[in-house]
Amino acid sequence: MDRLIYVAMSGARQTQRAQLVATSNLANADTPGFRADFATLRALPVVGPGNATRVYAVAGGTGTDLEPGAMVATGRELDVAVVGRGYLAVQGPDGREAYTRAGNLQISANGLLTTGEGWPVLGNAGPIAVPPAEKVEIGGDGTISVRPLGEEATTMAAIDRIKLVDPDPAALEKNRAGLLQLPSGAPPAVADAAVGLIAGELEGSNVNAIAEMVAMIDYARQFEMQVQVMTTARADGEKAAELVRVG
């Protein structure tokens, strides 16, 4: 069989993969702190006799766009946005430290401070526990203060401080939960006092919805073209076999 069908098949497979990445981005266009992904492809020459006139399309990995999203004022006391570079440190699904810009924080039924998706926020000595309180405030340096139940309005007590970090962007990898992490085996990032927060605001997704929709349309057309090439390759093969039988 002509190698053309395999060349077209590899192109269709990688185009479909890129389509899935674009679909995921579009689905998270309104997710706070979400970072858009992009699929990378590379050309690999066909191995064999003759001139290298055809190439396979192979996956080159998935990258992440770390550019910040737009800030939205919410006025909610547990909403925070990172100023400039940096991340909130959280405990990921594998128990390792992970990083996010999603500042839609909440207090779980067990009293843990978590992100909107339920990942525990890390402080000076691990996950932050918030005692029952009438008011919770988060300072620009990540310090969490509460007004205990029954206390006067002027009584505020600091209970912990959110771990804010600024690791090397080139070393970060996105895991399946959408959190950023350093490579396995690497030490956790150190707290960085230069990273600050703004309370009452949220950073939105950095996904460009219009660009992703255009990309999805483009990928769909590319996929159709690759399928058409496979159909043509099959028809050519059948014609060649018929000519051989006649001969």
Phi, psi and omega in degrees: 000142180299138180295348181306320184294326179287323176299313179295321180297318179295322177295317180296320181296316181287329175294320177296322178297316178295326177296321179295321178296315179296322178296318178297317178301314182295323180293337181253021181298336180249012180276122181304133175072005182292142178248125184295146176257161172215140181268135178248141180236157175218158182267136178234116182301146176291128181275130179153181181290158177096180180284150180280075183262352180230151181224149172272155172258122180236153181291136177253012181101168179248127179257171181230133177276115184264010177295145182290156176265179181285147178271139179231126178283130180242331182078357180282135187292336180263003176270130179224152177231138178284134179272120179067223181283156174123171184213160168275138177269132179226168175266119183282176182297337179266007180087348180277161177290138179224172187226145182209158173254001180285109185257018178279077186279159178208165178251122184286172179298335179270003178087009179274141173278121183229167171282174179300334179268002174097007180278126181299132178278136183267144177239213183293329185224039179111198180305141184272125176257129181251119180289161176306129185210157177277335182210142177233131178235143177240120183279172181295337178264007179093359180292131180256123179240145180229155170254108183302157179301132177085357181271163180290160184298334182274356182268108177233134181237130178283129183248335181188181179219128180297135177283117179249132186227163176219071181288168178297119182303327182292341182267351185279143177230141178272132178267182184295337180275359180086008178266154177267140180219155170280159181304150179304133181095342179283145178292151178299154177294147179277151178297140183239114182291345181282345180277131182235167181236156170242121180278149178081012177225158177229144172267127181279182177292150176265015179286132173267100187301319181295316180297322180291323178295318177297319180297320180298319178296317180297317179296322179297319178292320178297319180298316179298321179296318180294320178296321178296322177296319178297320178297318179295318179298320179294316180297319178298321179295319179294319179296319179296319179295323179294319179296323179295319180295320181294320180292000000 
